[in-house]
Amino acid sequence: MIRLTAVVVWSLALAGCANLWQSVAGPAHDEGAPREERESRQVVELIGYAQRVAGLQADEQQRELNASSQIFAKDRGAYGRVRLALVLSLPGTPFCDEPKAVGLLDPLVSKEAAGPMQQFAGLLHAQINERVREQRRATQLKEQLDALKDVERKIIEREQARPR
């Protein structure tokens, strides 16, 4: 339930960013408008896709991963990269591979974020990297806690072994 809530909140935040971009990139940015409009529609489509896939059962999510992988294999453009990265970064899925998702997005964020798709890729890249950092920090804290528990256990064993 927490995972689904996090995905929904994450998706709504991304949808808000896409809607904000559409209002900002309106008539004032007419040069290159067809490409920007197409990319804006694709970003909104990808957000809806991520929301839909997050709500699927595990076997259906696996099918979507396979479909997204096939799309990316045929066309290594921005749309295919972001779509596959979205699926790979879904939290709690057995195939979640955030480092691979970041790798897919790297070529899009290394360029100046010119269009909506690159901006969305940059946002997704930053969010995935933040989750990876948080997971590393949680792992470090768990290891420190385990080490402290081990020290505590050894102290208790020494105290119990000491003659009275």
C-alpha positions in Angstrom: 0.0 0.0 0.0 2.8 2.4 0.8 4.6 1.6 -2.5 1.4 2.3 -4.4 0.9 5.5 -2.6 4.4 6.6 -3.3 4.1 5.8 -7.0 0.8 7.7 -7.2 2.2 10.7 -5.4 5.3 10.5 -7.6 3.2 10.3 -10.8 1.0 13.1 -9.8 4.0 15.3 -9.1 5.3 14.4 -12.6 1.9 15.1 -14.1 1.9 18.5 -12.5 5.3 19.2 -14.0 4.1 18.2 -17.4 1.0 20.4 -17.1 3.1 23.3 -15.9 5.4 22.9 -18.9 2.4 22.9 -21.3 1.2 26.2 -19.8 4.7 27.7 -20.0 5.5 26.4 -23.5 2.3 27.8 -25.0 2.1 30.5 -27.6 5.2 32.4 -26.3 7.4 29.5 -27.5 6.1 29.1 -31.1 9.5 28.4 -32.6 9.8 24.6 -32.8 6.3 24.3 -31.4 5.4 21.1 -33.3 8.3 19.2 -31.7 7.7 20.7 -28.3 3.9 19.9 -28.6 4.6 16.4 -29.6 7.1 15.9 -26.8 4.7 17.4 -24.3 2.0 15.0 -25.4 4.5 12.1 -25.1 5.5 13.2 -21.6 1.9 13.3 -20.5 1.4 9.9 -22.2 4.4 8.5 -20.3 3.2 9.7 -17.0 -0.2 8.0 -17.6 1.7 4.9 -18.7 3.8 4.9 -15.5 0.6 5.2 -13.4 -1.1 2.4 -15.2 1.9 0.0 -15.0 2.4 0.8 -11.3 -1.2 -0.6 -10.7 -0.7 -3.8 -12.6 0.0 -7.3 -11.2 3.6 -8.5 -11.3 3.1 -10.7 -14.4 1.5 -7.8 -16.3 4.3 -5.5 -15.2 6.8 -8.0 -16.6 5.0 -8.0 -19.9 5.2 -4.2 -19.9 8.9 -4.3 -19.2 9.3 -6.7 -22.1 7.3 -4.5 -24.4 9.2 -1.4 -23.4 12.5 -3.3 -23.9 11.4 -4.2 -27.4 10.4 -0.6 -28.2 13.8 0.6 -27.0 15.6 -2.1 -29.0 13.9 -0.9 -32.2 14.2 2.8 -31.5 16.8 4.1 -29.1 15.4 7.6 -29.1 14.3 9.7 -26.1 10.8 8.3 -25.9 12.0 4.7 -25.8 14.7 5.5 -23.2 12.3 7.3 -20.9 9.6 4.7 -21.2 12.0 1.8 -20.4 13.6 3.9 -17.5 10.1 4.5 -16.0 9.4 0.8 -16.0 12.8 -0.1 -14.6 12.5 2.4 -11.8 9.1 1.3 -10.5 9.7 0.7 -6.8 8.9 -2.7 -5.4 9.0 -4.6 -8.7 11.1 -7.7 -8.9 12.9 -6.2 -12.0 13.5 -2.7 -10.5 17.0 -1.7 -11.7 17.6 1.9 -10.9 21.2 2.0 -12.0 20.2 0.7 -15.4 17.4 3.3 -15.5 19.8 6.1 -14.7 22.1 4.8 -17.5 19.3 5.0 -20.0 18.6 8.6 -19.0 22.2 9.7 -18.8 22.5 10.6 -22.6 19.3 12.8 -22.3 20.4 14.7 -19.2 24.0 15.3 -20.4 22.6 17.6 -23.1 21.1 21.0 -22.3 17.5 20.3 -21.3 16.0 21.8 -24.5 12.7 20.1 -24.8 10.0 18.7 -22.6 11.2 15.1 -23.0 14.7 16.0 -21.9 13.4 18.1 -19.0 11.2 15.1 -17.9 14.2 12.8 -18.3 16.2 15.2 -16.1 13.6 15.2 -13.4 13.2 11.4 -13.5 17.0 11.0 -13.5 17.3 13.3 -10.4 14.5 11.4 -8.6 16.0 8.0 -9.3 19.5 9.2 -8.2 18.0 10.5 -5.0 16.3 7.2 -4.2 19.6 5.4 -4.9 21.4 7.7 -2.5 18.7 7.2 0.2 18.9 3.4 -0.3 22.7 3.6 0.1 22.3 5.7 3.3 19.7 3.3 4.7 22.1 0.4 4.0 24.9 2.2 5.8 22.7 2.9 8.8 21.6 -0.7 8.9 25.2 -1.9 8.9 26.1 0.6 11.7 23.1 -0.6 13.7 24.1 -4.2 13.2 27.7 -3.4 14.3 26.4 -1.7 17.4 24.1 -4.7 18.2 27.2 -6.9 17.8 29.2 -4.8 20.2 26.3 -4.8 22.7 25.9 -8.6 22.4 29.7 -9.1 23.1 29.5 -6.8 26.1 26.5 -8.8 27.5 28.4 -12.1 26.9 31.5 -10.8 28.7 29.4 -9.5 31.6 27.6 -12.9 31.9 30.9 -14.9 31.6 32.6 -12.8 34.3 32.7 -14.6 37.7 30.8 -13.0 40.5 
